[in-house]
Amino acid sequence: MYELEKANLKRCGAYIVNILRPSYIKGFMTTYLPPVIVQEILSQELSSVTLAAELLLQHILTLDENGWFQEFLDVLESQGYIGLNEAIKKWDFEQIEKLEPCDSSTSKNS
């Protein structure tokens, strides 16, 4: 279940990692991830938002519970990640690419 979504999230992971601040979606994390993993992600965010987002994405890609993908989209929208939400829904990151080139080797929020 959700194999296509996971493959697409992995393929587009650089966008997610460079945009998302994990603490902004803590409610999602506490619903779907074990507390020790949530704490690890939040602790990592103190030194590197990018590494924390990478860690979050790694764990998201292991989820199997029904509804996690829609909940992820919903929380992105509710937390103001409208562009990222729309890009993931359509699997089209053209608008984000126009805003700022995505280079996974560098990040402003590291």
N, C-alpha and C positions, 0 to 999 in steps of 0.2 A: 504494500500500500504506500502511496505517495512517492514511488520510485522516480517518476518523471519530475515531480516537484523538487525532490532532493538533488537529482542530476542537474536541474536548471539552477538551483541555488548554489550548487558547487561551481558550476560554470560561471556564474555571475558573482561569485563570492567576493571578488576584489571590490566591487561597488559597495556591497553590504559592509564589508570590513572598513572601508574608508569613510563611510557615512554614519554608520550606526554607533551610538554610545550605549553600551549594554545596560547601564544603570537606569536609563530612561524606559526600559522595558522589563524592569525587575519583576513586575507582576506576572508577566508571561514566563519568565525564568522560574519563579517560585512555583508556578503551576505545573510546569513540565519537566523541570530538572531537579535532581536531588539537592538538598540544602548545601552539602559540601561543595558541589560543583558551582552553585550560585555564588557562594562565598569566594571560591577560587577566582571566578570571573570578575567579581566586584573588587577583589583585592588586586588583581592584575590591572584593572582599570586605573588604579591609583598611580601606577608607573607608566602604563601605555594603553591608551584607549584602543589603538589598533590591535595590539596583541590580545586584549580582552575580547574584542569583537571577533577575532579569529578563533579564539577558544570557544566563544558562544556558538559560532557557526559550526565548528566541529561537533559540538554536542547537539545542535539542532538537527544535523544530518543523521543522527542516530535515533531520532524520535520515531515512534510507531503508533502512539495513541491517536485515536480518531479525533479529528478536529484541530490538531495542532497547527496545520498550515493556515487554515482560515483564521484561527486565533492570532497567529503571527501577523498576518495581513491586517487584521482589525487593530491590533495594538500599535502597529506602525502608524496607521492612520490616526488613531486617537492621540498619539504622542507627537503628532506634527510631521511625521515622515511621509507626507503626502506624495511627493515625487518618487520616493523609493517604493512606496506601496504600489503606485500605478505602474512603475517600471516592472516590478515583480509580477503583478497581475497579468501584464501583457507580454512579459519576457522581452521587453524592448527598452533598452537603456539609452536610446539615442538622445532624449532630452537631457539626461544626466551628463552624457558625454559632451553635449554642447556647453554645459555650465563649466565643467572642469575636467580636463583629461585625467583618467584614472590610471595611476601607476602604482602597482601593488608593492613596489620596492621602496616607495617613499610615501610618507603621510604627514599631513599637518598636525594631526592629533596624537602623534606618538609621544 
